Amino acid sequence: MATPVQQNLTSKNEKYASNFSEGHLALPPAKKYAVVTCMDARIDPAAAYGISLGDAHVIRNAGGNAKDALRSLVISEQLLGTNEVLIIKHTGCGMLTFKNEDAHAVVEKNLGSEGKKELAGLDFQPFPNLEKGVEDDVKLLKTSKAIPDSVTITGWIYDVETGKVKQVA
């Protein structure tokens, strides 16, 4: 039996597919850029960042983390021709609220010793300062040998309360 989430997926997709006319879009993003942003459910990257279907790669993970996104960015740039990266973190991010030790303690409490063992040594990559987190991620990509110097990399903060973005790096 399908869960309510699964039922929503199939019914909304049926409606979407009935009017879908974008099957002709090319695999590489038309505007040749990638966005790394947070998985936070309050962010709609297409609407908030002006991205139309087929324009850009949108890579989402906890905290809009560049290190986690590196594999996808290399594929995006090397195989699919992107030449610009926007790192966009946001106000009110959960990654600002804990330290690695806190996350590991929760894992152990909720998943037991086997869960703790499997994730031992994992860096959850929290950051205590939003602007510095953006700056650090931009620096990581700009100094990475996996991202060519010709790729433009900038850092932004999205305000979840106002919907506005500002460039910080």
DRENTORTI-640809 format. One record per residue (C-alpha): residue number from 1; residue in one letter; x, y, z. Coordinates in Angstrom, 2 decimals. Example, Ala and Ser with C-alpha at 12.3 -4.5 7.8 and 13.67 -1.06 7.14 Angstrom:
! DRENTORTI-640809
+-----+------+---------+---------+---------+
: seq : type :      px :      py :      pz :
+-----+------+---------+---------+---------+
:   1 :    a :   12.30 :   -4.50 :    7.80 :
:   2 :    s :   13.67 :   -1.06 :    7.14 :
+-----+------+---------+---------+---------+
This chain:
! DRENTORTI-640809
+-----+------+---------+---------+---------+
: seq : type :      px :      py :      pz :
+-----+------+---------+---------+---------+
:   1 :    m :    0.00 :    0.00 :    0.00 :
:   2 :    a :    1.37 :    3.40 :   -0.98 :
:   3 :    t :    2.11 :    5.96 :    1.71 :
:   4 :    p :    0.51 :    9.43 :    1.49 :
:   5 :    v :    3.87 :   10.79 :    0.25 :
:   6 :    q :    3.99 :    8.17 :   -2.52 :
:   7 :    q :    0.36 :    8.85 :   -3.45 :
:   8 :    n :    1.13 :   12.57 :   -3.68 :
:   9 :    l :    4.15 :   11.83 :   -5.90 :
:  10 :    t :    2.17 :    9.76 :   -8.37 :
:  11 :    s :   -0.87 :   12.06 :   -8.52 :
:  12 :    k :    1.17 :   15.27 :   -8.84 :
:  13 :    n :    3.46 :   13.63 :  -11.40 :
:  14 :    e :    0.50 :   12.51 :  -13.47 :
:  15 :    k :   -0.73 :   16.11 :  -13.63 :
:  16 :    y :    2.80 :   17.40 :  -14.39 :
:  17 :    a :    3.43 :   14.82 :  -17.10 :
:  18 :    s :    0.09 :   15.54 :  -18.80 :
:  19 :    n :    1.35 :   19.03 :  -19.72 :
:  20 :    f :    5.07 :   18.26 :  -19.98 :
:  21 :    s :    6.66 :   19.70 :  -23.11 :
:  22 :    e :   10.34 :   19.99 :  -22.19 :
:  23 :    g :   11.54 :   16.53 :  -23.23 :
:  24 :    h :   13.65 :   18.12 :  -25.96 :
:  25 :    l :   16.05 :   19.83 :  -23.55 :
:  26 :    a :   19.73 :   18.93 :  -23.93 :
:  27 :    l :   21.59 :   17.05 :  -21.21 :
:  28 :    p :   24.15 :   19.83 :  -20.50 :
:  29 :    p :   22.69 :   22.86 :  -18.73 :
:  30 :    a :   21.86 :   25.59 :  -21.24 :
:  31 :    k :   23.30 :   28.44 :  -19.15 :
:  32 :    k :   26.42 :   26.44 :  -18.22 :
:  33 :    y :   26.37 :   26.92 :  -14.45 :
:  34 :    a :   25.86 :   24.91 :  -11.30 :
:  35 :    v :   24.33 :   25.89 :   -7.98 :
:  36 :    v :   25.28 :   24.26 :   -4.69 :
:  37 :    t :   22.61 :   24.95 :   -2.10 :
:  38 :    c :   21.07 :   23.46 :    1.00 :
:  39 :    m :   18.49 :   20.68 :    1.07 :
:  40 :    d :   16.35 :   22.80 :    3.44 :
:  41 :    a :   12.69 :   22.37 :    2.51 :
:  42 :    r :   12.09 :   26.14 :    2.79 :
:  43 :    i :   14.20 :   26.77 :   -0.31 :
:  44 :    d :   12.81 :   26.47 :   -3.83 :
:  45 :    p :   15.97 :   27.00 :   -5.91 :
:  46 :    a :   14.14 :   27.38 :   -9.22 :
:  47 :    a :   11.88 :   30.14 :   -7.91 :
:  48 :    a :   14.31 :   31.81 :   -5.50 :
:  49 :    y :   17.32 :   31.80 :   -7.83 :
:  50 :    g :   15.57 :   32.28 :  -11.18 :
:  51 :    i :   16.46 :   28.89 :  -12.64 :
:  52 :    s :   14.32 :   27.58 :  -15.47 :
:  53 :    l :   14.20 :   23.90 :  -16.34 :
:  54 :    g :   17.33 :   22.98 :  -18.27 :
:  55 :    d :   19.30 :   26.11 :  -17.27 :
:  56 :    a :   21.60 :   24.83 :  -14.52 :
:  57 :    h :   22.64 :   21.92 :  -12.38 :
:  58 :    v :   21.25 :   22.27 :   -8.85 :
:  59 :    i :   23.19 :   20.27 :   -6.29 :
:  60 :    r :   21.57 :   20.06 :   -2.88 :
:  61 :    n :   22.93 :   18.69 :    0.36 :
:  62 :    a :   22.93 :   19.51 :    4.07 :
:  63 :    g :   24.35 :   23.01 :    4.38 :
:  64 :    g :   24.97 :   23.59 :    0.68 :
:  65 :    n :   28.37 :   22.01 :    1.28 :
:  66 :    a :   31.00 :   22.32 :   -1.46 :
:  67 :    k :   33.07 :   19.37 :   -0.23 :
:  68 :    d :   30.05 :   17.06 :   -0.45 :
:  69 :    a :   29.21 :   18.50 :   -3.87 :
:  70 :    l :   32.70 :   18.18 :   -5.35 :
:  71 :    r :   32.02 :   14.89 :   -7.19 :
:  72 :    s :   28.93 :   16.36 :   -8.84 :
:  73 :    l :   30.72 :   19.62 :   -9.65 :
:  74 :    v :   33.56 :   17.78 :  -11.39 :
:  75 :    i :   31.03 :   15.85 :  -13.49 :
:  76 :    s :   29.11 :   19.06 :  -14.20 :
:  77 :    e :   32.20 :   20.96 :  -15.31 :
:  78 :    q :   34.34 :   18.26 :  -16.90 :
:  79 :    l :   31.65 :   16.19 :  -18.63 :
:  80 :    l :   28.80 :   18.63 :  -19.12 :
:  81 :    g :   30.51 :   21.96 :  -19.73 :
:  82 :    t :   29.54 :   24.19 :  -16.85 :
:  83 :    n :   31.87 :   27.12 :  -16.25 :
:  84 :    e :   30.41 :   28.85 :  -13.22 :
:  85 :    v :   29.49 :   27.75 :   -9.68 :
:  86 :    l :   27.25 :   29.57 :   -7.22 :
:  87 :    i :   27.57 :   28.45 :   -3.58 :
:  88 :    i :   24.36 :   29.52 :   -1.82 :
:  89 :    k :   23.96 :   28.90 :    1.91 :
:  90 :    h :   21.06 :   30.35 :    3.90 :
:  91 :    t :   20.01 :   31.99 :    7.13 :
:  92 :    g :   18.55 :   29.74 :    9.78 :
:  93 :    c :   20.49 :   26.71 :    8.53 :
:  94 :    g :   20.47 :   23.68 :   10.78 :
:  95 :    m :   24.18 :   23.18 :   10.13 :
:  96 :    l :   24.80 :   26.26 :   12.30 :
:  97 :    t :   23.16 :   24.62 :   15.32 :
:  98 :    f :   25.40 :   21.68 :   16.22 :
:  99 :    k :   28.93 :   20.32 :   16.38 :
: 100 :    n :   30.19 :   16.98 :   15.06 :
: 101 :    e :   30.16 :   15.51 :   18.57 :
: 102 :    d :   26.46 :   16.38 :   18.91 :
: 103 :    a :   25.55 :   14.61 :   15.66 :
: 104 :    h :   27.58 :   11.53 :   16.56 :
: 105 :    a :   25.90 :   11.39 :   20.01 :
: 106 :    v :   22.44 :   11.53 :   18.41 :
: 107 :    v :   23.40 :    8.76 :   15.97 :
: 108 :    e :   24.59 :    6.58 :   18.83 :
: 109 :    k :   21.46 :    7.28 :   20.90 :
: 110 :    n :   19.06 :    6.60 :   18.03 :
: 111 :    l :   20.87 :    3.92 :   16.04 :
: 112 :    g :   23.02 :    2.23 :   18.65 :
: 113 :    s :   26.57 :    1.03 :   18.47 :
: 114 :    e :   26.28 :   -0.36 :   14.93 :
: 115 :    g :   25.13 :    3.00 :   13.58 :
: 116 :    k :   27.87 :    4.73 :   15.54 :
: 117 :    k :   30.46 :    2.29 :   14.19 :
: 118 :    e :   29.35 :    2.75 :   10.57 :
: 119 :    l :   29.59 :    6.55 :   10.83 :
: 120 :    a :   32.72 :    6.71 :   12.99 :
: 121 :    g :   35.01 :    9.43 :   11.73 :
: 122 :    l :   32.34 :   11.01 :    9.52 :
: 123 :    d :   32.59 :   14.78 :    9.43 :
: 124 :    f :   29.04 :   16.12 :    9.33 :
: 125 :    q :   30.63 :   19.44 :    8.32 :
: 126 :    p :   28.69 :   21.84 :   10.51 :
: 127 :    f :   29.76 :   25.47 :   10.47 :
: 128 :    p :   29.35 :   28.00 :   13.31 :
: 129 :    n :   29.38 :   31.16 :   11.16 :
: 130 :    l :   27.26 :   31.50 :    8.03 :
: 131 :    e :   29.35 :   34.02 :    6.09 :
: 132 :    k :   32.60 :   32.25 :    6.96 :
: 133 :    g :   31.02 :   28.96 :    5.89 :
: 134 :    v :   30.32 :   30.45 :    2.46 :
: 135 :    e :   33.80 :   31.95 :    2.23 :
: 136 :    d :   35.43 :   28.64 :    3.25 :
: 137 :    d :   33.48 :   26.72 :    0.58 :
: 138 :    v :   34.38 :   29.23 :   -2.12 :
: 139 :    k :   38.04 :   29.01 :   -1.06 :
: 140 :    l :   37.88 :   25.19 :   -1.09 :
: 141 :    l :   36.68 :   25.17 :   -4.70 :
: 142 :    k :   39.01 :   27.94 :   -5.86 :
: 143 :    t :   42.02 :   26.10 :   -4.47 :
: 144 :    s :   40.91 :   22.64 :   -5.59 :
: 145 :    k :   42.98 :   21.06 :   -8.35 :
: 146 :    a :   39.74 :   19.35 :   -9.47 :
: 147 :    i :   38.13 :   22.66 :  -10.48 :
: 148 :    p :   39.96 :   24.66 :  -13.19 :
: 149 :    d :   40.90 :   28.29 :  -12.52 :
: 150 :    s :   38.74 :   29.26 :  -15.50 :
: 151 :    v :   35.56 :   28.36 :  -13.57 :
: 152 :    t :   33.91 :   31.38 :  -11.91 :
: 153 :    i :   33.05 :   30.63 :   -8.28 :
: 154 :    t :   31.03 :   32.97 :   -6.08 :
: 155 :    g :   29.36 :   32.69 :   -2.67 :
: 156 :    w :   25.93 :   33.88 :   -1.62 :
: 157 :    i :   23.57 :   33.90 :    1.35 :
: 158 :    y :   19.83 :   33.41 :    0.88 :
: 159 :    d :   17.61 :   34.89 :    3.59 :
: 160 :    v :   14.78 :   32.44 :    4.29 :
: 161 :    e :   12.69 :   35.19 :    5.90 :
: 162 :    t :   12.84 :   37.72 :    3.06 :
: 163 :    g :   13.66 :   35.54 :    0.04 :
: 164 :    k :   16.59 :   37.81 :   -0.87 :
: 165 :    v :   20.14 :   36.81 :   -1.75 :
: 166 :    k :   23.35 :   38.74 :   -1.16 :
: 167 :    q :   26.82 :   38.02 :   -2.45 :
: 168 :    v :   29.45 :   37.54 :    0.25 :
: 169 :    a :   32.33 :   35.94 :   -1.65 :
+-----+------+---------+---------+---------+
